[in-house]
């Protein structure tokens, strides 16, 4: 009873807090970031349908990480991203005075380094020649045109998917 009196936030619903915090941030974060945060919390809800701040302990975080790895078959960087999003909202809760410490202070989440492989100039020239030769069917030609556009502009596929003809001048 004494602990509850000193720390009533222990019973606060984390998901309700998350929804409110995400709504507050909606205008400040990119649309895809918003979707990523929503997706991460949906995955957490799949793991635990109800979640109070008091439930989020280092042991809980470890069991959630293990669940993502074994049941969801997420790779290390997907797990890292999901945990990072959860950590972000726990830090927001600290700033708002809802909780006093972040259980991630006792948990280390790993991220794997990835090697990016870039096309060489020769490889790009081969693709450009294939595009100009017009020996491809209409679908292959369209896909290659889109791919070359992304190569020449540095546009990510997520950004490319949002493009419209009005976006390109």
C-alpha positions as CSV (number, residue, x, y, z in Angstrom):
1,X,0.0,0.0,0.0
2,X,2.9,2.3,0.8
3,X,4.5,1.6,-2.6
4,X,1.2,2.3,-4.4
5,X,0.8,5.6,-2.5
6,X,4.3,6.7,-3.4
7,X,4.1,5.5,-7.0
8,X,0.6,5.4,-8.4
9,X,2.0,5.3,-11.9
10,X,2.7,1.6,-11.4
11,X,-0.9,0.8,-12.4
12,X,-1.1,3.2,-15.4
13,X,-1.9,1.4,-18.6
14,X,1.1,1.7,-20.9
15,X,-0.9,1.2,-24.1
16,X,-3.2,4.1,-23.2
17,X,-0.2,6.3,-22.5
18,X,1.4,5.2,-25.7
19,X,-1.6,6.1,-27.8
20,X,-1.8,9.5,-26.2
21,X,1.9,10.2,-26.6
22,X,1.9,9.0,-30.2
23,X,-1.0,11.3,-31.0
24,X,0.9,14.2,-29.5
25,X,3.9,13.4,-31.6
26,X,2.0,12.7,-34.9
27,X,2.6,16.2,-36.4
28,X,6.3,16.1,-35.4
29,X,7.3,12.7,-36.8
30,X,7.3,11.4,-40.4
31,X,4.3,9.4,-41.6
32,X,6.5,6.3,-41.9
33,X,7.9,6.7,-38.4
34,X,4.3,7.0,-37.1
35,X,3.5,3.7,-38.9
36,X,6.6,2.0,-37.5
37,X,5.7,3.1,-34.0
38,X,2.2,1.9,-34.3
39,X,3.4,-1.4,-35.8
40,X,5.9,-1.9,-32.9
41,X,3.2,-1.4,-30.3
42,X,0.8,-3.7,-32.1
43,X,3.5,-6.4,-31.9
44,X,3.9,-5.7,-28.2
45,X,0.2,-6.1,-27.8
46,X,0.4,-9.4,-29.5
47,X,3.0,-10.4,-26.9
48,X,1.0,-9.0,-23.9
49,X,-2.6,-7.8,-24.4
50,X,-2.6,-5.7,-21.2
51,X,0.4,-3.9,-20.0
52,X,0.9,-1.6,-17.0
53,X,4.1,0.4,-16.4
54,X,4.8,-1.8,-13.4
55,X,4.9,-4.8,-15.7
56,X,7.8,-3.4,-17.8
57,X,10.8,-4.7,-16.0
58,X,14.2,-5.9,-17.3
59,X,12.9,-9.5,-17.1
60,X,9.8,-8.5,-19.1
61,X,12.0,-6.9,-21.7
62,X,14.2,-10.0,-22.0
63,X,11.2,-12.3,-22.4
64,X,9.8,-9.9,-25.0
65,X,13.1,-10.0,-26.9
66,X,13.2,-13.8,-26.8
67,X,9.6,-14.0,-28.0
68,X,10.4,-11.7,-31.0
69,X,13.4,-13.9,-31.8
70,X,11.8,-17.3,-31.4
71,X,8.0,-16.9,-32.1
72,X,8.0,-13.9,-34.5
73,X,11.4,-15.0,-36.1
74,X,12.5,-11.3,-36.2
75,X,16.1,-10.7,-37.0
76,X,18.4,-8.8,-34.6
77,X,17.9,-5.4,-36.2
78,X,14.1,-5.7,-36.3
79,X,14.2,-6.6,-32.6
80,X,16.5,-3.6,-32.0
81,X,14.1,-1.3,-33.7
82,X,11.1,-2.6,-31.8
83,X,12.9,-2.2,-28.5
84,X,14.2,1.2,-29.4
85,X,10.7,2.4,-30.0
86,X,9.5,1.0,-26.6
87,X,12.5,2.7,-24.9
88,X,11.6,6.0,-26.6
89,X,8.1,6.0,-25.0
90,X,9.4,5.0,-21.6
91,X,11.8,8.0,-21.8
92,X,8.8,10.2,-22.7
93,X,7.0,8.8,-19.6
94,X,10.0,9.7,-17.5
95,X,9.9,13.3,-18.9
96,X,6.2,13.5,-18.0
97,X,6.9,12.3,-14.5
98,X,4.8,9.1,-14.9
99,X,7.8,6.8,-14.1
100,X,11.1,7.5,-12.4
101,X,13.4,5.2,-14.2
102,X,13.7,3.3,-17.4
103,X,14.1,-0.5,-17.2
104,X,16.3,-0.3,-20.3
105,X,19.0,1.1,-18.1
106,X,19.6,-2.5,-17.0
107,X,19.1,-4.1,-20.4
108,X,21.4,-4.0,-23.4
109,X,19.8,-4.3,-26.8
110,X,22.1,-5.3,-29.7
111,X,22.1,-4.0,-33.2
112,X,24.0,-5.8,-36.0
113,X,26.2,-3.9,-38.4
114,X,25.1,-4.4,-42.0
115,X,27.2,-4.2,-45.1
116,X,25.8,-2.1,-47.8
117,X,26.7,-3.1,-51.3
118,X,26.7,-0.5,-54.0
119,X,26.5,-0.9,-57.7
120,X,29.5,0.0,-59.7
121,X,29.5,2.5,-62.6
122,X,29.9,-0.5,-65.0
123,X,26.9,-2.3,-63.5
124,X,24.8,0.9,-63.7
125,X,25.8,1.3,-67.3
126,X,24.8,-2.2,-68.1
127,X,21.3,-1.6,-66.6
128,X,21.0,1.7,-68.4
129,X,21.9,0.0,-71.7
130,X,19.3,-2.7,-71.1
131,X,16.7,0.0,-70.4
132,X,17.6,1.8,-73.7
133,X,17.7,-1.4,-75.8
134,X,14.0,-1.9,-75.2
135,X,14.3,-5.7,-75.3
136,X,12.4,-6.1,-72.1
137,X,8.7,-6.6,-71.7
138,X,6.6,-3.7,-70.4
139,X,6.7,-4.9,-66.8
140,X,10.5,-5.5,-66.8
141,X,10.9,-2.1,-68.4
142,X,8.7,-0.4,-65.8
143,X,10.5,-2.0,-62.9
144,X,14.0,-1.2,-64.4
145,X,12.9,2.4,-65.0
146,X,11.8,2.7,-61.3
147,X,15.0,1.0,-60.1
148,X,17.2,3.3,-62.2
149,X,15.3,6.3,-61.0
150,X,16.0,5.3,-57.4
151,X,19.7,4.7,-58.2
152,X,20.2,8.0,-59.9
153,X,18.3,10.1,-57.3
154,X,19.2,8.2,-54.1
155,X,15.5,7.8,-53.4
156,X,14.6,5.1,-50.9
157,X,12.0,2.6,-51.9
158,X,9.7,3.7,-49.1
159,X,9.9,7.3,-50.4
160,X,9.5,6.1,-54.0
161,X,6.2,4.3,-53.2
162,X,4.8,7.6,-51.9
163,X,5.8,9.6,-55.1
164,X,3.1,10.7,-57.5
165,X,3.5,12.2,-60.9
166,X,2.9,15.7,-59.3
167,X,5.9,15.1,-57.0
168,X,8.4,14.9,-59.9
169,X,9.0,18.1,-61.7
